[in-house]
Amino acid sequence: MTQYHFVAASEAFLTVEEPLDEVLKERVRHYGEQGKAIDFWLVKRPAFLDAPELSAIGTQVPRPAAAVVSTDATFIEFMKLRLEFVAKGSFEAPSAGIPDALASAG
């Protein structure tokens, strides 16, 4: 199993109100310069928020939701500080409750 970390908020907040695309593009550029593989993703309507083990966080996030998911806890901590009004959490996947960490809910 892999440990994933995330920040989540309403889709409108993350994709319209915040300049998230600038932050992610800069991160992609930086990773390219460092020769590092991408370890973060923007997931619209993340299915993992509906998992029983994340119900406490999932109920706090307005729907439709979006999330930045990463295997890098430090990057997610940076995103929490940068975006401020987001829920932050982590989970392991694949698991019974979260078979696909990056799946979108229907």
Sequence and secondary structure as in RCSB ss.txt:
>XXXX:A:sequence
MTQYHFVAASEAFLTVEEPLDEVLKERVRHYGEQGKAIDFWLVKRPAFLDAPELSAIGTQVPRPAAAVVSTDATF
IEFMKLRLEFVAKGSFEAPSAGIPDALASAG
>XXXX:A:secstr
 EEEEEEEEEHHIIIIIS HHHHHHHHHHHHHHHT    EEEEESBGGGGSGGGHHHHTTS SSEEEEEES HHH
HHHHHHHH SSEEEEEEES SS S TT B  
